[in-house]
Amino acid sequence: MSDTMQAEMVKSDPAMAEQMRSGDGFIAALDQSGGSTPKALKLYGVGEDAYSNDAEMFALVHEMRARIIKSPAFNGNKVIAAILFERTMDGEIDGTPVAEYLWKECRVVPLLKVDKGLAAEEGGVQLMKPMPELDALCERAVAKGIFGTKMRSVVSAATPEGIKAVVAQQFEVGQQILSHGLIPIIEPEVTISIPDKAEAEDLLRDAILAQLDALPQGTQVMLKLTLPEKDNQYKPLVDHPAVMRVVALSGGYARDEANERLSRQTGMIASFSRALTEGLSADQSDEEFDQTLATSIISIYDASVAG
C-alpha cells in the first residue's frame, strides 16, 4: 500500500478531524462494557437489585449515558469527543442514533470502544482478546458516523518483551482499523499501583515511538495513556507527526488528583470515565445532576487546557 493510499483511506469528516486535532477540551469516556457496567451503575446509585438480566442492566446504563449527553453542560465547547460502548452506538437518544445525536446536537465527536476485553496476564501484561468480528464492527461504525475507535491493553510490570508485545498488537490492530477510514486510539494502560510504574512508562514510550516511526507517511493515530510518574514523559509522543492527539486516562485516580497530574502534562488532554461521573446519582434532580456534571466538566476541561 502506498503512503498516498494509506492517507486517503482516512475519509473521516474534516470538521471532526480538526476538532480532534486541535479543539480545546477533553474526551468523555462513556464506554463501560459488560464487566464494568455493574460498578458504574452502583457508583451512580443503582444497585444490582434494580435489574434481573443483562438487557435490563444495559437499559439502565443507557439511561445514565443519555442523561449525561442531554445535559446542557455536555457540548463541544468543553467535551470534544465521547467514547461509546457498542450497545450505546446501536442505541438512540430521543429517536436519533447516539453517534448522530452527539455530533448534530452536541457537536461532540463520536468514538467507539472496539476491544473485546483482556486475555489472561502473561509476562507482566494483558494483551487484547482476539477480535474476529472487527472488520464488520468497523463497517457498522463507519455507517453510523463514528470517527475513531479505542482499544485497551494493560501493562502490570516493567517487562521489555511484554510491553513490546502489547504495543505491537495495538499497532497491528490499529492498521486494520485505519483501513476502514477510522482513526484508532491506541491504549496500553499502565496500572497505577505497580512499584515499577516509572520504568514501565519509559519502556512503553520507547516502544510506541518505534511503532510510530514505522508507520507509513501521512498516517495518524491517537494515544490514550495512564497519567505518568514523570511530568511530560510523553511529550515526544505529543510532538510526533503520526500522532493526532495524546489523551490521558485517570486509571483509578480520584478526579482531583487526576486533574492535578494532568495539568502538569504539556499537550495531553483528559479521557476520563470514573473521574467524569464522580458525584452523579440517579436520585439527583435534573438541576442537581446538571450542576454536578457541569462542575466536573469544568474542572477536567481546565486541567486539559492547562498544559
C-alpha positions as CSV (number, residue, x, y, z in Angstrom):
1,M,0.0,0.0,0.0
2,S,1.4,3.4,-1.0
3,D,1.7,6.2,1.5
4,T,-0.9,8.2,-0.5
5,M,-3.4,5.4,-0.5
6,Q,-2.9,4.9,3.3
7,A,-3.6,8.6,3.9
8,E,-6.6,8.7,1.5
9,M,-8.1,5.7,3.4
10,V,-8.9,8.1,6.3
11,K,-12.1,9.5,5.0
12,S,-13.3,11.0,8.2
13,D,-15.3,14.2,8.4
14,P,-12.8,17.1,8.2
15,A,-14.6,19.1,10.8
16,M,-14.4,16.1,13.3
17,A,-10.7,15.7,12.4
18,E,-10.0,19.3,13.1
19,Q,-11.8,19.2,16.4
20,M,-10.0,16.1,17.5
21,R,-6.6,17.5,16.4
22,S,-6.8,21.0,17.9
23,G,-10.0,21.5,19.8
24,D,-9.8,22.8,23.4
25,G,-11.4,20.3,25.8
26,F,-11.3,16.6,26.6
27,I,-12.8,13.2,25.7
28,A,-15.6,11.8,27.8
29,A,-15.2,8.0,28.2
30,L,-18.8,6.6,28.3
31,D,-17.7,3.1,27.2
32,Q,-18.1,0.9,30.3
33,S,-18.8,-2.6,28.9
34,G,-20.4,-5.7,30.4
35,G,-17.7,-6.3,33.1
36,S,-17.6,-2.7,34.4
37,T,-21.2,-1.8,34.0
38,P,-22.4,-3.0,37.4
39,K,-19.7,-1.0,39.2
40,A,-20.6,2.1,37.1
41,L,-24.3,1.7,38.0
42,K,-23.5,1.2,41.7
43,L,-21.5,4.4,41.8
44,Y,-24.5,6.1,40.1
45,G,-26.7,4.8,42.9
46,V,-28.3,1.9,41.0
47,G,-27.7,-1.4,42.8
48,E,-27.8,-4.9,41.3
49,D,-31.3,-5.4,42.8
50,A,-32.6,-2.9,40.2
51,Y,-32.1,-5.3,37.3
52,S,-32.5,-9.0,36.8
53,N,-30.7,-9.6,33.5
54,D,-28.1,-8.0,31.1
55,A,-30.8,-6.4,29.0
56,E,-32.2,-4.5,31.9
57,M,-28.7,-3.6,33.2
58,F,-27.7,-2.2,29.8
59,A,-31.0,-0.3,29.5
60,L,-30.3,1.4,32.9
61,V,-26.7,2.3,31.9
62,H,-28.0,3.7,28.6
63,E,-30.4,5.9,30.5
64,M,-27.5,7.2,32.6
65,R,-25.4,7.9,29.5
66,A,-28.3,9.6,27.7
67,R,-28.9,11.8,30.7
68,I,-25.2,12.8,30.6
69,I,-25.2,13.5,26.9
70,K,-28.5,15.5,27.1
71,S,-27.2,17.7,29.9
72,P,-26.7,21.3,28.9
73,A,-23.1,21.1,30.2
74,F,-22.2,18.3,27.7
75,N,-21.3,20.0,24.5
76,G,-18.4,20.6,22.1
77,N,-17.3,23.8,23.9
78,K,-15.5,21.6,26.5
79,V,-16.2,18.0,25.6
80,I,-14.6,17.5,22.2
81,A,-15.4,13.8,21.8
82,A,-17.1,10.8,23.6
83,I,-16.1,7.1,23.5
84,L,-19.2,4.8,23.2
85,F,-19.7,1.2,24.1
86,E,-21.0,-0.9,21.1
87,R,-24.5,-1.2,22.6
88,T,-24.6,2.6,23.1
89,M,-23.6,3.2,19.5
90,D,-26.5,0.9,18.5
91,G,-29.0,2.8,20.7
92,E,-30.9,6.0,20.3
93,I,-31.5,9.3,22.2
94,D,-34.9,10.8,21.6
95,G,-35.3,8.7,18.4
96,T,-31.9,9.7,17.0
97,P,-28.9,7.3,16.7
98,V,-26.5,8.1,19.5
99,A,-23.5,9.0,17.3
100,E,-25.6,11.2,15.1
101,Y,-27.1,12.9,18.2
102,L,-23.7,13.5,19.6
103,W,-22.4,15.4,16.6
104,K,-25.5,17.2,15.4
105,E,-27.0,18.2,18.8
106,C,-23.9,18.4,21.0
107,R,-21.0,19.0,18.5
108,V,-19.2,16.1,20.2
109,V,-17.2,13.7,18.0
110,P,-18.4,10.1,18.4
111,L,-15.8,7.4,19.0
112,L,-16.2,3.6,19.7
113,K,-14.6,1.1,22.0
114,V,-13.9,-2.0,19.9
115,D,-11.9,-4.4,22.0
116,K,-13.5,-7.5,23.5
117,G,-11.6,-7.5,26.8
118,L,-8.3,-8.7,28.0
119,A,-6.5,-12.0,27.8
120,A,-5.0,-13.6,30.9
121,E,-1.9,-11.9,32.3
122,E,1.3,-13.3,30.9
123,G,4.8,-11.7,31.1
124,G,3.5,-8.8,33.2
125,V,1.0,-7.7,30.6
126,Q,-2.5,-8.4,29.3
127,L,-3.0,-8.5,25.6
128,M,-6.4,-7.9,23.9
129,K,-8.6,-10.9,23.3
130,P,-9.0,-11.8,19.6
131,M,-11.4,-9.7,17.6
132,P,-12.6,-11.8,14.7
133,E,-15.6,-9.5,14.0
134,L,-13.6,-6.3,14.0
135,D,-13.9,-5.6,10.2
136,A,-17.7,-6.0,10.4
137,L,-17.8,-3.8,13.5
138,C,-15.7,-1.1,11.8
139,E,-18.0,-1.2,8.8
140,R,-21.0,-0.6,11.0
141,A,-19.2,2.2,12.9
142,V,-18.4,4.0,9.6
143,A,-22.1,3.7,8.5
144,K,-23.2,5.2,11.9
145,G,-20.9,8.2,11.6
146,I,-18.2,7.1,14.1
147,F,-14.9,9.0,13.7
148,G,-12.5,6.7,15.5
149,T,-12.0,3.7,17.8
150,K,-10.5,2.8,21.2
151,M,-8.9,-0.5,22.4
152,R,-7.3,-1.3,25.7
153,S,-4.4,-3.5,26.8
154,V,-2.8,-3.5,30.3
155,V,0.8,-3.3,31.5
156,S,1.3,-4.5,35.1
157,A,5.1,-4.8,35.2
158,A,8.2,-3.2,33.5
159,T,8.9,-6.2,31.3
160,P,10.5,-5.2,28.0
161,E,9.3,-8.1,25.9
162,G,5.8,-7.9,27.4
163,I,5.5,-4.2,26.7
164,K,6.8,-4.6,23.2
165,A,4.2,-7.3,22.6
166,V,1.3,-5.1,23.9
167,V,2.4,-2.2,21.7
168,A,2.9,-4.4,18.6
169,Q,-0.6,-5.9,18.9
170,Q,-2.1,-2.4,19.4
171,F,-0.5,-1.0,16.3
172,E,-1.3,-4.2,14.2
173,V,-4.9,-3.9,15.1
174,G,-4.7,-0.1,14.5
175,Q,-3.6,-0.7,10.9
176,Q,-6.7,-2.8,10.4
177,I,-8.9,0.0,11.8
178,L,-7.2,2.6,9.7
179,S,-8.0,0.6,6.6
180,H,-11.7,1.3,7.3
181,G,-11.1,5.1,7.4
182,L,-11.3,5.2,11.2
183,I,-8.7,6.7,13.5
184,P,-7.6,4.3,16.2
185,I,-6.9,5.3,19.8
186,I,-4.0,3.1,21.0
187,E,-4.5,2.4,24.7
188,P,-1.8,0.4,26.6
189,E,-2.8,1.2,30.2
190,V,-0.1,1.1,32.9
191,T,-1.6,0.0,36.2
192,I,-1.2,2.9,38.6
193,S,-0.4,0.7,41.7
194,I,2.7,-1.2,40.4
195,P,6.0,-0.4,42.1
196,D,7.9,-0.1,38.8
197,K,5.4,2.2,37.1
198,A,8.0,4.8,36.0
199,E,10.3,2.1,34.5
200,A,7.3,0.6,32.6
201,E,6.4,4.1,31.3
202,D,10.0,4.5,29.9
203,L,9.7,1.2,28.1
204,L,6.3,2.0,26.9
205,R,7.2,5.4,25.5
206,D,10.2,3.9,23.6
207,A,8.1,1.0,22.2
208,I,5.4,3.4,21.0
209,L,8.0,5.7,19.4
210,A,9.4,2.8,17.4
211,Q,6.0,1.8,16.1
212,L,5.1,5.4,15.2
213,D,8.4,5.8,13.3
214,A,7.5,2.7,11.2
215,L,4.0,4.0,10.2
216,P,3.5,5.0,6.5
217,Q,3.9,8.7,5.9
218,G,0.7,10.6,6.4
219,T,-0.8,8.0,8.8
220,Q,-2.1,9.4,12.1
221,V,-3.3,7.6,15.3
222,M,-4.3,8.8,18.7
223,L,-2.8,7.6,22.0
224,K,-4.5,7.0,25.4
225,L,-2.0,6.7,28.2
226,T,-2.0,6.5,32.0
227,L,-1.1,9.7,33.7
228,P,2.7,9.3,34.1
229,E,5.0,9.5,37.1
230,K,7.4,11.9,35.4
231,D,5.9,15.1,34.1
232,N,6.0,15.4,30.3
233,Q,7.0,11.7,30.0
234,Y,5.0,11.5,26.8
235,K,5.9,14.9,25.2
236,P,7.9,13.1,22.4
237,L,4.7,11.3,21.5
238,V,2.7,14.5,21.6
239,D,5.2,16.1,19.2
240,H,5.3,13.1,16.8
241,P,3.9,13.8,13.3
242,A,2.0,10.5,13.3
243,V,0.0,11.4,16.5
244,M,-3.2,13.3,16.2
245,R,-3.8,13.6,19.9
246,V,-2.5,12.2,23.2
247,V,-5.1,11.7,25.9
248,A,-4.8,10.6,29.5
249,L,-6.9,8.0,31.3
250,S,-7.5,8.5,35.0
251,G,-6.7,4.9,35.8
252,G,-8.3,4.9,39.2
253,Y,-7.0,8.3,40.5
254,A,-9.7,10.4,42.1
255,R,-10.8,13.3,39.9
256,D,-8.8,16.0,41.9
257,E,-5.6,14.0,41.8
258,A,-6.1,13.1,38.1
259,N,-6.7,16.7,37.2
260,E,-3.7,17.9,39.2
261,R,-1.4,15.4,37.4
262,L,-2.9,16.1,34.0
263,S,-2.4,19.9,34.4
264,R,1.4,19.3,34.5
265,Q,1.5,17.4,31.2
266,T,2.1,19.6,28.1
267,G,-0.1,18.7,25.2
268,M,-2.1,15.9,26.9
269,I,-5.9,16.2,27.5
270,A,-8.2,14.0,29.6
271,S,-10.2,11.0,28.6
272,F,-11.8,10.2,31.9
273,S,-14.6,7.8,32.8
274,R,-15.0,7.4,36.6
275,A,-13.5,10.8,37.2
276,L,-16.1,12.4,34.9
277,T,-19.1,10.8,36.5
278,E,-17.9,11.1,40.1
279,G,-20.7,12.6,42.2
280,L,-23.5,11.8,39.8
281,S,-26.6,10.0,41.1
282,A,-29.8,8.6,39.7
283,D,-31.6,10.2,42.7
284,Q,-30.5,13.7,41.8
285,S,-33.0,16.2,40.4
286,D,-32.2,17.4,36.9
287,E,-30.9,20.6,38.3
288,E,-28.6,18.9,40.8
289,F,-27.4,16.4,38.2
290,D,-26.6,19.1,35.6
291,Q,-24.8,21.3,38.2
292,T,-22.7,18.3,39.4
293,L,-21.8,17.3,35.8
294,A,-21.0,20.9,34.9
295,T,-18.7,21.3,37.8
296,S,-16.9,18.0,36.8
297,I,-16.7,19.0,33.2
298,I,-15.2,22.5,34.0
299,S,-12.6,21.0,36.3
300,I,-11.5,18.4,33.7
301,Y,-11.5,21.0,30.9
302,D,-9.4,23.4,33.0
303,A,-6.8,20.6,33.6
304,S,-6.8,19.6,30.0
305,V,-6.1,23.1,28.7
306,A,-3.6,24.0,31.4
307,G,-0.8,22.2,29.7
